[in-house]
Amino acid sequence: MKLSNKYYRWVAIAAAVAVLVIALRTCGSSELANQPPEEQIDAELTLRTVTLEQPDENGNLLWRIKAKAVNYSPDSQKAELSEIEGEFFQAGETIYTIKANEGEVQQNGETLYLRGDLVATSTEGELTLEGERLKWQPKQDLLVMGNFQDEALTASADEATDKRAEGEESAPLKTGDVPQAKALTTQDLLNETAAKNAPVFGFNPQMEAIAQVASVSNKDNRVQMTGGVAAKSKASPWLTFASEQITWLTKQELIQTDKPLTVEKYQAEGYKTVTDRVIGAKGNVQLAENIVTLDEAVQMESLTQPLKVNSKVAVWDVDAQTVEIDSQVNIEQPERKVTASANQASLDLAQQVVYLTGNVQANGEENDSRLQADRVVWKTNSQDVEADGNVQYEQAASPEASISGDKATGNIAQGTLVILSGESSDVVTEIVPEGF
C-alpha cells in the first residue's frame, strides 16, 4: 500500500511496533503451528504508550496525541485510542490541550474523534470545554463537542454532521412565541439540557454555559452553542442567559443570537431571587460592559417595583440600572393599576423613575383618570407625575374634570393634579377627588 507523505509519522510508528509485536509473539509461543497468519496479527495490532502526530502538507503539526493503547487497522487506516492526552495545533502553535478516555483517528488523520470525560482547554482565550464527545477537523478549523449526531462517527455523514454542529439542523426548543408566551427561564433550560445525553459545558473567567452542541472556530474566536443554551456570569452583576442558540465571540466578549433570548438579573451570587428579567426575539450582550440589547417583541419585568414593559427594542445597561427604549412602549404597574404609553422611554430602575417622551398617555384605574402630554416623568414608587407640553387631563370619578394646560404635577394613582397654563404659568387649576 502506498502512503502519502503527510501520514508518515503515525503510520511509521505503527509499522515499527508491528514488527516488534510480531517478533515477541513468535518467540514467546511454543506452539508455532497454532500461530495465526500475519494478516490477522496486523488486524489485531495493539500498541502501548504511543505518541501519534499528524502534520499538514508543509510538515506543520495539526495534532499530537499520546495514548496508553492504540489498536491500529492497516486496511482502514483507522486507529482506536485509549487514555488520551494531547494537543491541537494551528499555524504551528498549540491552541488546545485535551484529555479523553478514548478516541478514533479517521480519514487518514484529517478527522479525530474523542470520547469520555473530555476536557479541551484553549491556551490563549482561557476557554475550557467539557463533555463526552468531540470532533476535531483542523483543516476546517472546526472543533465540535457535545451531543452532535451519531452519524458524525462515519465518514459518509460529514456534511450532515457539520450542519448539525453549526446549529442548522438543531431541533428547536418549545419556548413558544415570544410576544404571546414567556420564554423558558435559564433554570428551565438548565434542567432540560442537563437531562439529555452528552451535553457540553463551556466556561472562561467571565461566564459558564451548558448546551447540547458547541462548535468552535479558533481563528474567529467564535463558539456557537446550540440546543437549550443556558449560561450565567461568574461575577457581579449576577446575570443568566437562556436561548435555543447563541454565538459567543470570546475575544470580543460578546454574546449574540437571532433566536429568542432571556436575560435575568439576580439579587446575589446564589442565583435564587430574580430582580429583573428581559426577553426579546433576538439580541446581544456585551459582557465587559454588561449591556443587553434586545430587538423585536421585547418584554421586560422589573420585579422589585413591580413593572412590566413591552416594546420593539430595548437597551439595558445593567451596571447603570437604566433601560433606553427608542420605540413605541407600553408600561404597566398592575399593583397600582396604572398604565402608560409613549413613543420613547427611559427607565431608571434604581430610582424607580420612568421618563416618557412623545405622545404620552398615562391612565389611573382607581379614579378613571387619563393624562396626555409631550413629556412625563413618572415616579413609579410614589405615583407622582410631572407632565410638560400640551397637557390634557380627564377624570371620570368625582369630581368629573376635563382640562388642559402647559404643565401639570400630581399623583396619577390618586387622581390629584395641579395644572399650570398661560405664558407665565400664572393660571392654576387644582383637581382633588372627593375624600381628599
Phi, psi and omega in degrees: 000130179269126182251141176288156186298329187288352178252012191294330191291306184282330177291321178297320177299315181299317181295318181297315181290331178300316179299318181296315182297318180296318180297317180296317181295321182292315182288332186272356184259135177265358181237075184296334182294332181269004181297129177292156180298160184299325180299320180292321177298316179300320183293333181257019186300127176239124179255145182244137177048074186241144171250122178253137178231141179238110176266164172269190183297334181265003180088001178282138182293138171261321175201156175225128183235131170253125182229144178284337177210142178224126171259120187244133177247110180297326183297312182266356185050045180242136178240128175257129189244154174219152181051077194253139164224144182189188181221145170251140185241158173209125182054037177081359181249144176289126179249335177217142164253144187224154172223145178198160178286320183204168181195182185207133176257126181232171175053046178055037175091357182279344177227132182236128178246134177233151184216148169085115176049052183280138170224120176240121185239125178284147182272342184252310186272001180058029177268133177238133177241136178231140179182199183246344185217142181214143171234130180235120176237092188297325181293330178269001185050049185232117172242121182240132176229155175111208188266056176283170189300145178299332180297347178297343181275006175236142184295334184287347184248022184301316183297316180295320183287328176297318178296321179297317181295328180275001175089002184288339180241019182290131180291126183291147174282157180273070182272344182083173178280121187304316181296337186249342184218147180290132178290163179297140176283171178300319181294323175304311183290324176302313181295316184291316182290317182295332181286342181274166183285140167053053173289172177240141178248133177230141178204153172219186183300339183271316187207168175228150186214158174229142179203172175282323182220138171236126179243121190245130169248111184290323181299321182268359185051045185241131174240114177260120182247133184227155173082082176066056183279128175227132183219160176211153179284158181252010177207164179294142000288147186275099185245149171234154182226137181220134179195168172288331186201137174224152169250120184252106177269097192293322181288322178280352182055054186223136169249134176216152180202149172255018175251164177307132184235132175244128176238129180236141174252134182250157184291326185210177185297335181291351178054051179250323186243116177279130177259326181215144179219137177225140183229137176214162180290336174198167181172187177212161179229121173273105190291324181291320182266351183055052178243125181252124177242121181239147185225136176075124174052051184278132174235131179229142175233123169261102192283344180280339185277316340277160184213137177242133184231135175233132180201179178274323180223160176199142175238115185252112173270101188294318181294316180281349182058046178232154176229126178252128182234111183255051178198175178306132185226142174236131184234139181226137172238088191302320183296328179267355180057046180234136176231158179208154176216157180193171177285330180213161178205154173226127183249129171256098186290328181291316181271354181056053179233135177244128177254116183250139183222134173084110177052051183281134174225128179232137184233135173247120186289325187300317180251013181050053184253148181224126180241130176237143180193170175284324181218141179219134170254121187240116176269104190290339179285311182265344184072015174287142180229151170231120183246146183214134175087111177051053183283131173227135183226134176229143180218122181272334180286163183291128357276147175294143183207148174210114188208158180225163180185188181271324182219161177205147173225149179165203182232115187289329181288320182275342181078022175263133187208141172244121183248131177252137180218167182093160183299322181264004181054038180265000176261120185240131174236126180245130180244121180230119180296159176298142181100353178254000000 
